Amino acid sequence: MKTRTVIITSGLCLAALPGWAEDLTFIHPSGATATFYGQLNLTYQRVDDGEESFDDFVDNGNSVSRLGFWVDVPMGENKLRFNFETGLGFKTTSDTNQIDDPDWIDWQRTDLRKFEAVYIANFGSVWIGQGSMATDGVAEIDNSGTSVVGYANLPDTAGGYEFRDGDTLSGISIGDTFKDFDGSRRFRVRYDTPEFSGFTFSAAYGEEILAEDDDATYYDVALRYAYDTDVYKAAAGIGYAWKSDDDDDTEQLVASTSIQHLPTGLSATLAAGDGRDDNGSYGYIKLGWAGDLIDYGSTAVSIDYFDGSDYVISGSDSKSWGIQAVQKFDDYNLEAYLGYREYQFDDDTGADYQDISALLLGTRWKF
């Protein structure tokens, strides 16, 4: 409890100093720069599995607390960039479950998010090191302003909790039954083309070096599109990924799009994915609104629905709905949020799975 108190108090004290971290960029006489950044995103989580309720104060798995820096080195008309980023190792909303209570702070090497270099030139960008594969984020494009508390990757909210078959834990978790098949971060080589009329193509080859017992190789390609005017803000992406393993080769196809009508603040987000080879598939929709209700910053609200099938067991159904609200406080680089979600899972085995509900209430502070 003492550790939690220190973290909470520190975050509130820092947030109470508006503008203190507005400029964390240091400039070398050669023109090279170093920019430091991070965020603290702590939340209250309450989960009800139909028989019991569980309360915890944890890191938000939708967007974990982190620290990082960029080093930019100009090279004539080109640029060389270095990025390092790590999670802080706090227990997250996706770690909690009914069976055990993970340590609140347990930093491991898998918390290393990025250590990479990128060379940017007129022919495009070449990335080397631990970082995003080509399809990372392609299934999760979201202009609603509420993704910090709810988006297409539903397991981030409470993925470790198991559905109860009657009053007995089934061994089937939210994380097993609501995958969005988005790309991940690997130690990879990646190439991005320059932008052509809003389109960018990416391709990557990578391996998993942070987790043990993963000797597979990963490949993926993605096409992204962005379109911004005074009336619309829109983005879309589609990607295909495959994993080559001695025991099991898998493929997956993902796509998402999100558009916001700026004059009204209304937005719509769509996503879909197919795990191929009977690994599940889904569709996802979110409708939202964002605008200025108070002087402190914008307010965003949304509702969403997820409809999946064939996860874990052929013929199964995975359904979820959620509601989200986010209030920004611009002077403090702070967002306060509230989200509620219900998860439903059914299959043809005759099991009687109980619904699970999850509530998040928290703040994200960025610097």
N, C-alpha and C positions, 0 to 999 in steps of 0.2 A: 504494500500500500504506500510506503514511503516513496518508492520509485515513481509510482503513478502520480503522486502529489507533486513531486519535483517537476515532472514533465508538464503537467497541466499548468502549474504556476508559471513555469518558464514561458510556455506558449502564450499565456494570457498577458504576461508582462511585456513580451516582445510585440505582441499585437497592439498593445496600448501605446506604442511609440510610432505614430504615423510618419511614414517617409524615411524611417531610420535606415531601411535596406533598399532604398530606391535605386542606388547606384553602387553595385558591388563589382564594378569593372575596373581593372587596373591596366594601365597602358605603359608599355615599354617604349623607350626612345626609338627603337627600330620599327615601331608600328604594330608589333604584336600585342595582343590583349588577352587578359584572363578574366572571365566572368563567372562568378559564383552564384549558385541558385539553390533553392530547396523548398520544401513544404512540410508542414506538420498537419496531419489529417486524422484527428482522434474522434471517436464516435461511441455513443452508447448503443449497444445492440441488444435487442430482446427477441428471442425466438420461441415460438410455441409449436411443439410437434404433435399436438392433439391430446397428449397425456400430461406433459410437463412443460413448464416455462423456464427459460434460461436467460439470465441477464449478465452482461459483461461490458467492460469499458476497454475498447481495443482500437487498433489501427484500422482504417477503412480500406478494405481490399480492392475497392473500385479504383482507388488512386492512392497508393501507400505513401507514407511519410518518407522523405528522401533528401539526400544532399548530393550536389554535383558541381562540376565546373566545366567550362569550355575554354580552350586556348586556341586563339586564332592567329595564324601566321600568314601575312600577305606574301605572295610570291609573284610579283609583277601583276598581270591581269588575273592570275589565278589565286587560290587560297588553300592552305592546309589547315585543317581543324582537328583538335583532339578533344575527346569528351570522356569524362569519368562520372559515373553516377552509381550510387548505392542506396538501397533501402536501409532503414535504420534497425531492422530486425525485430520490430515490435510484433506481438501476436495480432493477427488480422481477423477480420470478419469471416474470411474463408478458412481459417484455422480452427475455429471453435466447433465443438460438437458435443454430443451427449455422453461420450465414453470417457474422454480424458480432458485434462486442463493443461494445455501447453504452457511452457514458461512465458511470462509476459515479455521478456527480452531474451532473444536467443538468436543473435546474428550468426548467419552461416554464409558460406561462399555463394550459395544460390541467391542471396540477397544482392549480390553484385549485378547491377542492371546493365551497365555499359562501361566498357573500356575499349575505345575504338579511335581510329583515325579516318578522316575523309578528305580526299583531294577533289576540289571543285574547280572545274575548267569549262571551256566553251563546249567540250564534247560530252559533258555530263558530270556525274559524281561517282567516285569509286570509294567504297567503304571497306575497311578491313578491321576485324576485331569483334569483340562481344557487343552485340547490338541487334537492332530490329531486322528480321528477315523481310523479304519483299512483301509478304502478305500481313505483316504485323499492323493491326489497326484497320485492315480492309473490311472486316465484318462489323466494325464498331464506329463508323462515321456517324456523328451525332451533333447537330447544330441546335439542339433544344435548350442548352444551357443547364441541364439537370443531370448530366451523365455522372457527376460526382456521387450521386446517391442512387442512380439506377440507369442501366443501359443494357445492351444486348447480351453481355456476358453475365448472366444471372447468378452463377455460382460465387461471384465475388462478394455477394451480400451475405450468404450463409451456406457456402458449398459443402462444408464438412458434416452437416446434420443429416442423419439417416431418416428415411420414412419409416413409420411404424406400420407393421402388418398386424392389425388389431392393436394390442398393447405391447407387442414385441418388436424390437428393432430388426429391420429387414436385412441390413447389410448393404442396402442400396441408398446412396446419398444424392443430395441435390447436385453435387458436382458430377455424378455419373450420368444424370438424366437431363441436364440442361446445357450441354456444351454448345458454344457458338462457332467452333472450329476456326477461330481467328488465328493468325500467325503468331509466332513467339519471338523471343530473343535467343540467338545462338552465337557461337563463334563462327563468323561467316565472312565471305567475300560477296559484296553486293554492288550492283551497278544501277544507277538511275540515269535515264536520258534527260536532256534539257526539256523544259516545258514547251510543248507545241500546241498553241491554241487552247491552253488549259489542260492538256493531256500530258501525263508522265508515265513512262513504262519502267518497271523495275524487275530485276532478276537476281536471285541469290543462291548460294550453295553454302551449307554450314554443317557444323557438328555440335553436339552437346558436350561441353567440357566442364561444366560446374556441377552437374548431377552425376552420381555414380551409376554404373551398370547401364549405360546408354551408349552403345556402339553404332547406332544408326547414323545414316547420312540424310540430310534434309535438303530439298530443292523446292523453290517456288518462284512464281512469276506473278506480277500484278500490274493492272492498269488503273490509274487514278485520274479523276477529272475534278477541276475546281472552277467555279464561276461566281464572281462577285460583282454586283452593281449597286446602285443606290436603292434598288427595289428588291433584289433577291440576293441571298447568300446560299450557294448550293455546292454540294460536293458529292462525289460518287466513287466507288471503287469495285473492282472485281479481281479475284485472285484464285490461282490454282496451286496446290502444294502437294508434294508427295514425299513420303518417308521410306527409305530403303533400309531394311533390316534383314538379318539372316533368318529370323523366325517369322516375320510378318511385315509385308509391304502394305502401306496404306496411302490413300489419296483423299483429298478433300477440296471442295469448291465452295467459295464464299463470295458474297457481294453485299453491299449496302449503299444507301443513298440518303441524303438528308437535305432538306430545303427549307429556308425560312423566308417569309415575306416580311421585309423590314418595316414597311409602313404600319402593318397591323401587329407584327410580332408573332404571328401564327407560324408554326413549323410542323413538318411531317418527316418522319424517319422510317425507313424500311430496311430490313436486313433478311438474308436467307443464307442457308448453308446446307451442304450435303456431305456427310462423312464418307459416302461411297461404301460399297461392300458391306451393307447392312450395319453401318456404324451410327446410323441416325441421321435425321434431317429436320429442319425447322423453318418457320417463318416468324418474323418479328415486326411489330408496328408500334410506333410511338407518335402521339399527337401532343403538341405543346403550345405554350404562349409565353412570351417574354416582353416586359415593358417596365416603365418607371412608375411604381406606385408610391414610393417614398423618395426623399432627397438623397438618401445614403448610397443608393446604387440600384441596379436593375433587379427585378423580381422575375423568376421563371417557374412555371408549373407545367406538369405533363402527366399523361397517363400512358400505359403501354400494355401490350399483350404478346405473349410468346406461345406458339403452338408447335410442338415437336412430336416426332414419332420414331419408333424403332430404336430407342436408346436402351442399352443393356439387354432387353428382351425383344425379339421380333414381334411386332404387333402392339407394342406398348404406346401409350400416349403421355406426353409431358406438356402440361399447360400451366401458365402463370399470368397473373395480372399485377400491375403495380401502379402506384401514384407517387409523384415526387414534387417537392417544392424547394427552391433555392433562393436565398436572399443575399445579394452582394453588399458589402460595405467597402466602397472603393478606397476611402482614405486609409484603411487599415489592411488592404490586400486580403480581405477576409470574406469567406462565404459561409453562411449558416444554412443547414439543410435538414430536411425531414423526408423520410421515405417509408412506405409500407408496401409489402409484397406478400402474395399468397402463391404457394406451389402445390400443384396436384400431379399425381402420377398414378397410372393405371396400366394393367397388363391383362393377358388372357389366362393367367395361371390360377385365378380364383382368389388371389390375395386381396385383402381389404386394407389398402394403404390409406392412412390418415393424411389430411392436408397439413402443410406446414406454413406458418406465417412468420414474417420477419419485419422488425421495425428498426430503422436507423435514425439517430438524432445526433448531429455533430457539427463540427466546423472545420474548414480547411483554410489554413493561413499560408500564403506563398511569399517568398522573397527571392 
